[in-house]
Amino acid sequence: MLSIEEQLKLIRRGTSEIISDDDLKNKLKKNRPLVIKAGFDPTAADIHLGHSVILRKLRLFQDLGHIVYFLIGDFTARIGDPSGKDKQRPRLSAKEVLSNAQTYKKQVFKILNPKKTRVVFNSKWLINLPSEKILDLASHITIAQLLARADFSDRYKNGRDISLLEFFYPLLQAYDSVELRADIELGGIDQKFNLLLARELQKDFGQEPQVVIMTPLLVGLDGVNKMSKSLGNYVSINEPPQEIFGKLMSISDELMIKFYETLTNFDINEVKKMHPLDAKKKLAEFIVSEYYLEAEAIRARECFEKIFQKKELPQNMEEKIIKVESEKEFSLNELLELNLISTLGIASKNEFRRLLSQGAVSINSETVTSLDYKISYAREYLFKIGKKKFIKIKLKV
């Protein structure tokens, strides 16, 4: 059994702020399983490494003997979290949210212990809130408090619309903590307003306020923006091992250190003594092994070394067929209207055009920058996208 100080040392690693440290000590001294909560809105199908920062911290609490609630915000996702946004999010349908939520349930157990995880959906209590309860909740916060939030304040000053629905988002998220009687809630630093509101709401409802543990926002592969699927700078934990490994090998040395700090328990001082290439391989192999068998992580490393250090083509490349209506030549532009984008696993047509303009697409070892490039029927073409993705493609009626 670890001492309180030993537990605190593990919990503090990789966090941005804890409110408050004294409250956390007192919670741990209760000598009972604490209720640990983290909420995830299923606004997209994939869980990426940015999400895993909090998930790994939840796993730590499980290992320390506490109760983890993985809360899927299927109700709040239909509003859209306004945190850090300069405009209102597009509203998702109930069908889209449910579809994404089902993928979340499958993916989180790559990190969390299923036997120690309680998966809950906030629609269970939010969808049937009576009008009287909603009015009562609304009385616990003022417009002045909401407009003090940086994102709302900036939008208001710049004349950008803010819907009343968005004002309700932090209140509903905070009420989740009341419903679960949370002892501790985890979230990114961009969630600070919502997390602190939950503390205040719990007090108003006669509960002991939760401890707030905030983690840094993981920077994406571009080294600039928060990791996000919408920006295409993410690494999904569901991607094939070689994809994950290759993406991580593309990050800068500076970003690599940040990834070590937030995604591993390795000694940073020891990492800094290593050659950057070796350190990056170690990081990539470790992260792949978190979500796949260790043997697959080793194979991903060997494949990377063959392709990029020994300049060999990968074995067992994906081979895909694009269905066409006739046996003729097709330009890339024409294939965009078929299923070239999904076949190549690229986010959008605009993303493909961007890759072309950057010289990041080659076909049969030839760099291609124009959508006029012709693909002939029946021939096999080797597409290389960026530095890590190889796909063989044929056209077929």
N, C-alpha and C positions, 0 to 999 in steps of 0.2 A: 504494500500500500504506500503510495507516494505521499510525502508530506504536503501541506498546503503550499509551502514556498516552491516545492518542486513542480506542483501542478500549475501554479501561477507562471512559472518560467516557461512551461510548454505552451500555455494559453496565450501569453503575451507575444510570443514569437510571430512575426509577420503581421501584427495588428497595427492599425494607425492610431486608434484611440479607444480607451475603455472608460465608460462612465457608469460608475466610478470604480477605481481600483479598490477602495475600502469596501464598497458595497459587494464587490466580487469576492473579496476575502471572507466577508460575513456570510455570503451565500454558501461558499465552500465549507465553512465551519459548521453548517447545519447538519452535516453528516447524514444526508439523505440524497437520493437521486433527484437532481434538479431538472426542471422542465426547460429544455433548450429548444428555441424556435428559430427557424429561418424560412422566409417566404420567397417563392419563385413564381413569377407570373409567366405562364406558358405562351409567350407572344411569338415564339419561333420553335421549330421542331427540335433543334439541336442544343444540347448542353455543351458549352465550350470550356476551355481552360480558365476563363474569367470566372465562370460559375464555380469551378472546382476549388478556388481559393477558400470560399465559404464552406463548401462540402467537405474539404479536408479538415477544416476546423471542427465541423460537426462530428466527423469521425473521431477526432481526438476526444471530444466530450463523451462519445459512446465508449471509447476505450477506458475513460476515467470513471465509467459506471453510471452515466446520466441518461436521461430519457430525451431522445431527439424527436422533434416533430418536424417532418419535412412538409411544409405547408405549400400546397399548389394553389396559387391565387386565380382559380378559374373564374371567379366572379369579378375580382378587381382587374383582371386582364382585359375584360370587356370595356373597361374605362380607359386603361392605359396609364402607366405611371408617368406623371409629368416631370419627375426629377431630372434635372439637367437638360430638359427639352426647351427649345425656343418656339415651339408651336405644338398644337394639339396633335396627339397620335391618331392615326386612322383607327376607328373602332373595329374590333374583330367580331366575327359572328360566333355564336355559341358552338357551332360545329367546328370551326377552326380551332377554337380554344380547347375543346375536348380532344381533338385529334393530337394537338401538340402535347396536351397533358398526359396522354397515354404513353407517348415516347419518353417523357420525363420519368415516369414511373419505372420504365425499363432501364434507363441510363443511370439513374442515381445509385443503383446498387452495384455499379462498378466501383463505387467509392464507399458508400455507407454499408453498414452491417444490417441486412434485411431483418434479422431477428431483434434488432434493437432500434428499429425505425418505425415510427407511426406516421403513415402518409395520410394527410387530411386535406380536404378541399374546402376553401372558405365559403363556397356557395352553400354549404350545409347550414350555416347560420345566417349568412348575409342575404340570401335570396328571399327569405321569408320574414325579414325584419319588419315589424308593424310600423305604420306611419308615426305612431307615438314615440317609438324607440328612435326612429330616424331624427325626429324633431329634438328629442332629448340629446342625442349625440351631437347634433349641430349646435346645440347651446354651449358646448364645451370648448368652442374655438371661435375666434373673431376673424373678420375679414382683414383687420389690421395685422394680426399674427400671420395669416396666410401670405399677405403681400410683403411681409418681411423676408420671406424666402427669396433667395437670390434669383432663382429662375422665374418665379412669378413676378417679382419686382422688375426684372429686366423686360419681360414681356409687356407689363403694364406701361412702363416708361416709354417703350418703343411703339406703343399703339397696337400691339399684337393681341389678338383675342385670347381670352381665358374663359373657358366654359365653367358654369357652376358645377358640372359633373367632375371636372378636374379638382375643384376645391374639396370635393368629397373623398377623393382618393386617399390622402394621408389619414383622414379620419377613419375610414373603413379599415385601412391597414393597421392602424393603431388598435381598433376594436378587436382585431384578431388576437392580439396579446391578452386582452381582457378575457376573451372567450376561452383561451387555452391556459389562462393564469400563468403566463410565462415567467420564469425566473431570469432567463437570459435570452436576449435576441441578438442574432448576428446579422450584419448587413454591410454593404459597401459604404464608403465615406459619403457617397452621394445621397445616401438614405438618412442622413443624420436628423433632419427635421422630422421625418416620419417616425423614426425610432424614439426620439425624445418625446414626441407627442404621445406615444404609447405609454411612456412612463407617467406622464401627467394624467392620462385617461385612467390608468390603473389606480392611481391615487384617488381620483374622483369616484371610482367604483369601490373604494375601500380595500384595495389590494396593495400588497407590497410592490413597489415599482421594480420593473425588470432592470437588470444590468444590460447596458448596451455595449456590444463589442463590434467595432468597425474595422474592416479590412481595406487595404488599398485597392484601387481599381487597377486591374491588370492591363498594362499597355499592350496593344495588339502588335501584330507582326511588322506593321509600318513604323513602330517605335515612337509614334506620336499620339495617336488616338486610343481611347479606351477600346479594349477588345470587343468587337461587335460583329454579328453576322451581317447586319445591314451595310457595314463598311468593308466587308470581305477580308478583314485583317485578323481572322479568328482561327483557332485550331479546335475542331470538334472532337470530343472524346469518343465519338462513334466512327471517326474516319479510320480507314485501314492503317495498320501499323507503319507501313512505308510512307504514307502521306503525312502522318504525324511527325515521324522522324525527319523527313525532308523539310517540312515547314520550320521545325525548330532549328535545324541547321542553317536556316536562312537569316536568323535574327542577328542583330549586332552584338558585339561582345559586351557592351554596356547593358543592353536589355537582358542578356543571358544572366548576368548577376542578379538582376531584379527577379527573374524567373526562379533562380535558385532560392532566393530569400522567401518568396511567397508560395512556391510549389513543392519545396523539398525541405528536409531537415538536415541537409548536409552542412558541414562547418564551412562558412563563407571564406574564412581566412585560408583554409586548405584549398578551396576551389581557386582562389586568386593566385596560388602558387603554381597551378597547372598551366600547361600551354592552352591558349584559348580554344583551339580546335579540339583537343582532347577533352577539355571541360564541357564543350558544347555537345560532343558525342555522348559523354557520360550523362548529361542532362536529358538529352533526347531519348537515350536508352532507358533511363529511369522512368520518364513519364510514360513511354509506351508500355513499360512493364506494369505500370499502375492500372492499365485498362485491358491488357492482354497478357497471355502467358509470357514468362521470361524468355522462352525459346523464340517466340515471335519477335520480341524486342531485339534479340541477338541477330535474327535473320534480317530485320529492318536495317540494323547497323551494317551488316555485311553487304547488303544490297546497295546501300548508300556508298560504301567504300568502293565497290566494283564500278558503279556508274560514274561517280564524280572524282574519285581519286585515281582509279585505274582506267577510266574512260570506257568501261564496258557497258553494253546495253543490258537492262534487267531481264532476268528470265521470267517466264510466265506472265508476260505483259497482257493487260486487258485487250481483248479483241472484240470490237463492237461493229454492229451492222446498222447502217442508216437506210431506212426504207425510202425508195424513190419511185416515181411513177413511170419512168422510162429509162432505157439504156442509152444515156448520153452523158456529156460533160455537164457538171454543175459548178457554178461559182460558189465561193464561201458565203457570199451574200444570199444566194438562193437556199443554201443549206441552213442558213440561220432561220429561215421560215419553216424548216422541217424540225428535226430534233437534235441538231448539232450541239446546241448549248447543253442540254441535259446529258447527251452522250459524252461530252468532254468533262462534265461535272463542274461547269462554270456557273457562277451565280446569275448572270444576265447577259443579254446581247451587248449592252453598254460595257460590261466588264470585259467581254471578248474583244470589243473594238479597242478598249484601252490597252489590253495586252498586245494586240497587233501594233498599235502605235508605238509601244515601248520596245518592239523587237523581241517580245517574250514568247513568240509562237514560231515554231519551225515545223516544216513538213518534209519528211524524207531528208533531213539534215539541212534543208534550205530555210533560212529565215524569211518569214512571210509577213508583209506589212499591209497588204491590200486585200480587200474583200473580193477583188476580181480574180483572185487565184482560182484556177480550175482543178476540179477533182474528176477524174475519168471513171466511168463505170467499170466494175470488175477488178480494177487495180487495187492493191493494198497500199495504204498510206500510214506512215508512222508520224503521229502528231506528238510533239514535245511542247508542253505548256509550262512556262517558267523553267526552273532548274530541276524539277523533281517529278513531273508527271509525264508518263509515256503511255500512249494509247494507240493501238492499231485500229484503223477504220476502213471498212469497205462499204460501197454502195450496192444495194440489192433491191430489185423490184419485188 
